[in-house]
């Protein structure tokens, strides 16, 4: 099987970082593939992470959602507005602090949960096609190590805030 040179050719400026270049390419393509799968569920890329957080966390302050998804507050507000308009999210004043807003997934979002689970399962199979169980575990282990390195280097992990 031959690869398309446009997908694998290393630019001269990236010769000092071939793995970093590969990770960037893979991350970009993975996000595009995820976006295509999630479009069928009516989601824009990134909204699934917000919903995943809400399904697990329950009702939380909007400020906590912003920290958890690590996006600009205006971006999160726009995402929440769209999800609220589609009936997947409910926002209400926090009874403990009327200045704060509570955000929670609605009962109507249960169908969306199934769609997201299917999309992520499909994405996993598509992404890891041709890798056996051992290779999949090894890749997950190596990526976790790379993530730890980047967290340590950038001090920009949610756990460090």
Buried (B, 14 or more C-beta within 10 A) or exposed (E): EEEEEEEEEEEEEBEEEEEEBEBEBEEEEEEEBBBEBBEEBEBEBBBBBBBBBBBEBEEBBBBBBBBBBEBEEEEBBEBBEBBBEBEBBBBEEBEEEEEEBBBBBBEEBEEBBEBBEEBBEBBEEEBBEEEEEEEEEEEEEEEEEEEEEEBEEEEEEEEEE
